[in-house]
């Protein structure tokens, strides 16, 4: 069982909009939600599930709204919470921001979405791409004669319409990995991980079945195999189109893809990452009248690879003035509102080392150095390269008409939260 009713409330507990799917819960029960929540908060026992008698309130907070599902049954709580978060996702895609004002401005569309997203307490069509085919921003202005319900609503495949045709059949696969890294002032890596995503842009006719094969180095979770030099993925999440039973049996990623853009899977790899761009910095102060900062950046990745759009943000004291820069490559600028120097390098080949020097004036009165220096942050993007070594071995495309299709694969490594602490 899922939810009996869904309510969207403002921060004062006022109902903005609701949908009673089953009629087995008195809708006035929602009046007890905020008092129950306030009581728990006062006791320091805030819980995502509140109960009053036989009625259970499952709730989440988003922006200035509470989304609350009511049930009297022994419901599948994880399903209800997944549905509430899906509501947030769909409404955000429709209205850009989900907040009190966007609900009030779009009552008709919100009601239509609530009717399509759930039926008699069970989630139905939750793919916003499909919903947008027949529920538009001007939903209340639609003429009934023009309204065509897509086949996907009654299909076993709810994320893809039938009858799609392309003159040229292609699939674009992007494997994107973000590197999170924190290095202390002594040069030791304190924490590091990789957050990855496999994104698709599918332009295929008909109802094709795709099979994606990754290289043998990749292991998903606890497979029981010898890990050796393999890459162990954690927190793996698949799009609903992936046949999980097939994946559990033989690790084949088999699916009928959504049309257009989608994220097929995401993952995290908790591993020691060698810093791809290494930064060293030295700060010298001269008689409290000027300061000189020297920054050395080195590309610690393969020589045949190139990092693009590199931005190195170096914190400087808040009271400096009269900036002058000298760089061996790229350009540097002072951003006073952020108290940083940003050194920009368009193209940074692996194995190369570059220097930047910055000269600033300091006020004659020396401030106490109580500010504490923020870390140096680095942004970059390295194409044709993944830190984990993940590779797409093959992509098979099977469709009853037997057409030929071209799969294209791109690999990109980029900076996530990439910070290097420095000595003050």
C-alpha positions as CSV (number, residue, x, y, z in Angstrom):
1,X,0.0,0.0,0.0
2,X,1.1,3.6,-0.6
3,X,-0.5,7.0,0.4
4,X,-4.2,7.7,1.1
5,X,-3.8,11.4,0.6
6,X,-1.1,14.0,-0.2
7,X,-1.0,17.5,1.1
8,X,1.3,20.5,0.4
9,X,1.4,23.0,3.3
10,X,3.0,26.3,3.9
11,X,5.3,26.8,7.0
12,X,2.3,27.8,9.2
13,X,0.5,24.5,8.4
14,X,-2.0,26.0,6.0
15,X,-3.1,23.6,3.2
16,X,-2.1,25.0,-0.2
17,X,-3.3,22.0,-2.2
18,X,-4.2,18.4,-1.5
19,X,-5.4,15.3,-3.2
20,X,-7.4,12.6,-1.4
21,X,-6.7,9.4,-3.4
22,X,-8.6,6.8,-1.4
23,X,-11.0,8.6,0.9
24,X,-10.3,6.3,3.9
25,X,-8.6,9.1,5.9
26,X,-10.5,12.2,7.2
27,X,-8.8,15.2,5.5
28,X,-9.2,17.3,8.7
29,X,-6.5,15.0,10.2
30,X,-3.9,17.2,8.5
31,X,-4.7,20.0,11.0
32,X,-2.9,17.9,13.6
33,X,0.4,17.7,11.6
34,X,2.1,21.0,12.5
35,X,1.2,20.8,16.3
36,X,2.6,17.2,16.3
37,X,5.8,18.4,14.5
38,X,6.2,21.5,16.8
39,X,5.8,19.3,19.9
40,X,8.5,16.9,18.6
41,X,10.9,19.8,17.7
42,X,10.5,21.2,21.2
43,X,11.4,17.8,22.6
44,X,14.3,17.5,20.2
45,X,12.9,14.3,18.7
46,X,12.1,15.3,15.1
47,X,11.2,12.3,13.1
48,X,10.1,11.9,9.4
49,X,7.1,9.9,10.5
50,X,4.5,11.2,12.9
51,X,1.5,9.3,14.2
52,X,-1.8,10.2,15.8
53,X,-4.1,7.3,16.6
54,X,-4.3,5.1,13.5
55,X,-3.2,8.0,11.1
56,X,0.4,8.2,10.0
57,X,2.0,11.4,8.6
58,X,5.0,10.8,6.3
59,X,6.6,14.2,5.5
60,X,9.5,16.0,3.9
61,X,10.4,19.7,3.9
62,X,11.4,21.5,0.7
63,X,12.1,25.3,0.6
64,X,9.1,26.9,2.4
65,X,6.8,23.9,2.0
66,X,5.9,20.7,3.8
67,X,4.9,17.7,1.6
68,X,2.9,15.3,3.7
69,X,1.4,11.9,2.8
70,X,-1.3,10.4,5.1
71,X,-2.1,6.7,5.5
72,X,-3.9,4.4,7.9
73,X,-2.4,1.2,6.5
74,X,0.9,-0.5,7.0
75,X,2.3,1.3,4.0
76,X,5.7,0.8,2.3
77,X,7.4,3.9,3.8
78,X,10.3,3.9,1.4
79,X,7.9,3.9,-1.5
80,X,6.0,6.9,0.0
81,X,9.2,8.9,0.6
82,X,10.4,8.1,-2.9
83,X,7.1,9.4,-4.2
84,X,7.3,12.6,-2.2
85,X,10.9,13.3,-3.5
86,X,9.7,12.5,-7.0
87,X,6.9,15.1,-6.5
88,X,9.6,17.7,-5.7
89,X,11.6,16.7,-8.8
90,X,8.7,16.8,-11.2
91,X,7.3,20.1,-9.8
92,X,10.8,21.7,-9.9
93,X,11.2,20.7,-13.6
94,X,7.8,22.2,-14.3
95,X,8.1,25.4,-12.3
96,X,11.9,25.8,-12.0
97,X,11.5,26.6,-8.2
98,X,9.2,24.6,-6.0
99,X,7.9,27.1,-3.4
100,X,4.6,28.5,-2.0
101,X,4.3,31.1,-4.9
102,X,4.9,28.5,-7.7
103,X,2.1,26.3,-6.2
104,X,-0.3,29.2,-5.9
105,X,0.4,30.3,-9.5
106,X,-0.1,26.9,-11.0
107,X,-3.0,25.3,-9.1
108,X,-4.5,23.7,-12.3
109,X,-1.3,22.1,-13.4
110,X,-0.4,20.9,-9.9
111,X,-3.8,19.2,-9.6
112,X,-3.4,17.5,-13.0
113,X,0.1,16.3,-12.1
114,X,-1.1,15.0,-8.7
115,X,-3.9,13.0,-10.6
116,X,-1.4,11.5,-13.1
117,X,1.4,10.8,-10.7
118,X,-0.7,8.7,-8.4
119,X,-3.9,6.6,-8.8
120,X,-5.8,5.3,-5.8
121,X,-2.7,5.6,-3.6
122,X,-0.3,3.9,-6.1
123,X,2.4,5.8,-8.0
124,X,1.8,5.8,-11.8
125,X,3.5,8.0,-14.4
126,X,6.4,9.7,-12.6
127,X,8.6,10.5,-15.6
128,X,8.4,14.3,-16.2
129,X,9.5,13.9,-19.8
130,X,6.4,11.8,-20.5
131,X,4.1,14.0,-18.3
132,X,5.2,17.1,-20.3
133,X,3.8,15.5,-23.5
134,X,0.3,16.0,-22.3
135,X,0.3,18.2,-19.2
136,X,1.6,21.7,-20.2
137,X,2.2,24.9,-18.3
138,X,-1.1,26.0,-19.8
139,X,-2.9,22.8,-18.8
140,X,-6.1,24.6,-17.8
141,X,-6.3,26.1,-21.3
142,X,-6.1,22.9,-23.2
143,X,-9.1,21.9,-25.3
144,X,-10.3,18.4,-24.5
145,X,-10.5,17.5,-28.2
146,X,-6.8,18.2,-28.6
147,X,-5.7,16.2,-25.6
148,X,-4.0,13.0,-26.6
149,X,-2.8,10.7,-23.8
150,X,0.5,9.1,-24.8
151,X,0.7,5.4,-25.2
152,X,3.3,5.4,-22.5
153,X,0.7,5.8,-19.8
154,X,-0.7,2.4,-20.6
155,X,2.5,0.8,-21.8
156,X,4.7,-1.5,-19.8
157,X,7.4,1.0,-20.7
158,X,6.2,4.2,-19.1
159,X,9.3,6.2,-19.8
160,X,9.2,6.0,-23.6
161,X,6.6,6.7,-26.3
162,X,5.9,4.4,-29.2
163,X,6.3,5.4,-32.8
164,X,9.5,7.5,-32.4
165,X,11.4,8.0,-35.7
166,X,14.7,9.4,-36.6
167,X,16.4,9.8,-40.0
168,X,19.8,9.1,-38.4
169,X,19.9,6.7,-35.4
170,X,22.6,7.6,-32.8
171,X,23.4,7.2,-29.1
172,X,25.7,9.5,-27.3
173,X,27.2,8.2,-24.0
174,X,29.0,10.6,-21.6
175,X,31.0,9.1,-18.7
176,X,31.6,12.0,-16.4
177,X,33.6,11.7,-13.2
178,X,34.0,14.5,-10.6
179,X,37.0,14.3,-8.3
180,X,36.5,15.5,-4.7
181,X,39.8,16.1,-2.9
182,X,41.1,17.7,0.3
183,X,44.8,18.1,0.9
184,X,46.3,19.5,4.1
185,X,49.0,22.1,4.4
186,X,51.7,19.3,4.7
187,X,50.7,17.9,1.3
188,X,48.8,14.8,2.7
189,X,45.5,13.8,1.2
190,X,42.9,14.0,4.0
191,X,39.9,12.8,1.9
192,X,39.2,11.9,-1.7
193,X,36.5,10.2,-3.7
194,X,35.1,10.0,-7.2
195,X,31.4,10.7,-8.1
196,X,30.5,9.3,-11.5
197,X,27.6,9.5,-13.9
198,X,26.8,7.8,-17.2
199,X,24.5,10.1,-19.2
200,X,22.8,9.2,-22.5
201,X,21.4,11.2,-25.4
202,X,19.3,8.7,-27.3
203,X,18.1,9.4,-30.8
204,X,16.8,6.0,-31.9
205,X,13.7,5.0,-33.8
206,X,11.2,2.5,-32.5
207,X,11.5,0.6,-29.2
208,X,15.2,-0.5,-29.1
209,X,16.8,-2.6,-26.4
210,X,20.3,-1.5,-25.4
211,X,23.0,-3.5,-23.7
212,X,25.9,-1.7,-22.1
213,X,29.1,-3.5,-21.3
214,X,31.8,-2.0,-19.0
215,X,35.4,-3.1,-18.7
216,X,36.2,-6.0,-16.4
217,X,38.0,-3.7,-13.9
218,X,34.6,-2.4,-12.7
219,X,32.8,-4.2,-9.9
220,X,29.5,-3.2,-8.6
221,X,29.2,-3.4,-4.8
222,X,29.8,-6.8,-3.1
223,X,30.0,-9.2,-6.0
224,X,32.2,-11.7,-4.1
225,X,34.8,-11.7,-6.8
226,X,38.5,-11.1,-6.2
227,X,38.8,-7.3,-6.2
228,X,42.5,-7.2,-7.0
229,X,43.1,-4.1,-9.1
230,X,39.4,-3.7,-9.8
231,X,37.3,-0.5,-9.4
232,X,34.6,-1.1,-6.8
233,X,31.6,1.1,-7.3
234,X,29.4,2.1,-4.3
235,X,26.0,3.8,-4.0
236,X,25.2,2.7,-7.6
237,X,21.8,4.0,-8.7
238,X,20.2,3.1,-12.0
239,X,17.4,4.8,-14.1
240,X,14.1,2.9,-13.8
241,X,14.6,1.6,-17.3
242,X,17.4,-0.8,-16.3
243,X,16.4,-4.4,-15.9
244,X,17.7,-5.0,-12.3
245,X,17.0,-8.8,-12.4
246,X,19.2,-9.2,-15.4
247,X,21.9,-7.0,-13.8
248,X,21.8,-9.1,-10.6
249,X,22.2,-12.3,-12.6
250,X,25.1,-11.5,-14.9
251,X,26.0,-7.8,-14.4
252,X,24.6,-6.9,-17.9
253,X,23.1,-3.4,-18.0
254,X,20.1,-4.0,-20.3
255,X,17.4,-1.5,-20.9
256,X,14.9,0.2,-23.2
257,X,16.1,3.8,-23.0
258,X,14.1,7.0,-22.6
259,X,14.1,9.2,-25.7
260,X,16.5,12.2,-25.5
261,X,18.6,13.1,-22.5
262,X,18.7,11.0,-19.3
263,X,21.1,9.7,-16.6
264,X,21.4,6.0,-16.9
265,X,23.4,5.5,-13.7
266,X,25.4,7.2,-11.0
267,X,28.0,5.8,-8.7
268,X,30.7,6.7,-6.1
269,X,34.1,5.3,-5.7
270,X,35.7,5.8,-2.3
271,X,39.4,5.6,-3.2
272,X,42.7,7.4,-2.7
273,X,43.0,9.8,-5.6
274,X,46.4,11.3,-6.5
275,X,45.9,15.0,-7.0
276,X,45.6,15.6,-10.7
277,X,46.7,19.2,-10.4
278,X,49.1,19.8,-7.6
279,X,49.5,23.3,-6.1
280,X,52.3,24.8,-4.0
281,X,52.2,28.4,-2.7
282,X,54.5,30.7,-0.8
283,X,53.5,34.0,0.8
284,X,56.1,36.6,1.7
285,X,55.4,39.8,3.5
286,X,57.9,42.7,3.3
287,X,58.0,45.3,6.1
288,X,54.2,45.3,6.4
289,X,54.0,47.4,3.2
290,X,53.7,44.7,0.5
291,X,53.1,41.0,0.0
292,X,54.2,38.6,-2.7
293,X,52.5,35.3,-3.5
294,X,54.1,32.7,-5.6
295,X,52.0,29.8,-6.8
296,X,53.3,26.7,-8.7
297,X,50.9,24.4,-10.5
298,X,51.8,21.0,-11.8
299,X,49.8,18.6,-14.0
300,X,50.1,15.1,-12.4
301,X,48.2,13.2,-15.1
302,X,49.3,11.6,-18.3
303,X,51.3,13.7,-20.7
304,X,48.9,12.9,-23.6
305,X,46.0,14.4,-21.7
306,X,45.2,18.1,-21.4
307,X,43.2,19.9,-18.7
308,X,40.9,22.6,-20.1
309,X,39.4,25.7,-18.5
310,X,41.6,25.5,-15.4
311,X,40.8,28.0,-12.7
312,X,43.0,28.3,-9.6
313,X,41.6,30.5,-6.9
314,X,44.2,31.7,-4.4
315,X,43.0,33.5,-1.2
316,X,44.7,36.8,-0.3
317,X,44.4,39.0,2.8
318,X,41.2,41.2,2.8
319,X,43.1,44.5,3.0
320,X,45.5,44.3,0.0
321,X,45.6,46.8,-2.9
322,X,47.6,47.7,-6.0
323,X,47.7,44.2,-7.6
324,X,50.4,43.2,-10.1
325,X,50.7,39.8,-11.8
326,X,53.3,37.8,-13.7
327,X,52.3,34.4,-15.1
328,X,54.3,31.8,-17.2
329,X,51.0,30.9,-18.9
330,X,47.4,32.1,-18.8
331,X,46.2,35.2,-17.0
332,X,45.5,36.3,-13.4
333,X,43.0,38.8,-12.0
334,X,42.2,40.1,-8.5
335,X,38.6,39.6,-7.4
336,X,38.3,41.9,-4.3
337,X,34.7,41.0,-3.3
338,X,35.9,37.4,-2.8
339,X,39.4,38.2,-1.6
340,X,41.0,35.9,-4.1
341,X,43.3,35.9,-7.1
342,X,41.9,33.7,-10.0
343,X,44.6,32.3,-12.3
344,X,43.0,31.0,-15.5
345,X,44.8,28.6,-17.8
346,X,42.9,27.6,-21.0
347,X,45.0,24.5,-21.7
348,X,47.1,22.7,-19.2
349,X,49.0,19.6,-20.6
350,X,49.9,16.7,-18.2
351,X,53.4,16.8,-16.8
352,X,53.8,20.5,-17.3
353,X,54.6,23.0,-14.5
354,X,53.6,26.7,-14.5
355,X,54.2,29.7,-12.2
356,X,52.2,32.7,-11.2
357,X,53.5,35.6,-9.1
358,X,51.2,38.2,-7.5
359,X,52.4,41.5,-5.8
360,X,50.1,43.5,-3.6
361,X,50.4,46.5,-1.4
362,X,49.5,46.2,2.3
363,X,48.2,49.1,4.5
364,X,50.8,50.6,6.7
365,X,48.9,49.5,9.8
366,X,49.5,45.8,10.3
367,X,46.2,43.8,11.0
368,X,46.3,41.0,13.4
369,X,46.4,37.8,11.4
370,X,43.2,36.3,12.8
371,X,41.4,35.7,9.5
372,X,42.8,32.2,8.9
373,X,43.5,31.4,5.3
374,X,40.9,29.6,3.3
375,X,42.1,26.8,1.0
376,X,43.2,27.1,-2.6
377,X,40.4,25.7,-4.9
378,X,40.9,24.4,-8.4
379,X,38.4,23.9,-11.2
380,X,39.3,21.9,-14.4
381,X,38.0,19.5,-17.0
382,X,40.0,16.7,-18.6
383,X,38.4,15.1,-21.7
384,X,39.1,11.5,-22.9
385,X,40.1,10.4,-19.4
386,X,38.6,8.9,-16.3
387,X,40.4,8.6,-12.9
388,X,38.7,5.3,-12.1
389,X,39.6,3.6,-15.4
390,X,36.0,2.8,-16.2
391,X,35.4,2.2,-19.9
392,X,32.5,1.4,-22.1
393,X,33.5,-1.9,-23.8
394,X,30.4,-2.2,-26.0
395,X,26.9,-0.9,-26.6
396,X,24.6,-3.3,-28.4
397,X,21.5,-1.9,-30.0
398,X,18.7,-4.4,-30.8
399,X,15.6,-3.2,-32.6
400,X,13.1,-5.4,-34.6
401,X,13.5,-3.3,-37.8
402,X,17.2,-4.1,-37.7
403,X,18.6,-0.6,-38.5
404,X,22.2,0.2,-37.9
405,X,23.0,2.8,-35.2
406,X,26.1,4.6,-34.1
407,X,27.1,4.8,-30.4
408,X,29.4,7.6,-29.5
409,X,31.3,7.6,-26.2
410,X,33.0,10.6,-24.4
411,X,34.9,10.5,-21.1
412,X,35.3,13.6,-19.0
413,X,37.0,14.0,-15.6
414,X,36.3,17.3,-13.8
415,X,36.9,18.9,-10.5
416,X,34.3,18.5,-7.8
417,X,35.1,19.9,-4.3
418,X,38.8,20.2,-4.9
419,X,40.7,22.0,-2.1
420,X,44.3,22.3,-1.1
421,X,45.1,23.9,2.3
422,X,48.1,26.1,2.6
423,X,50.3,27.3,5.5
424,X,49.2,30.8,6.7
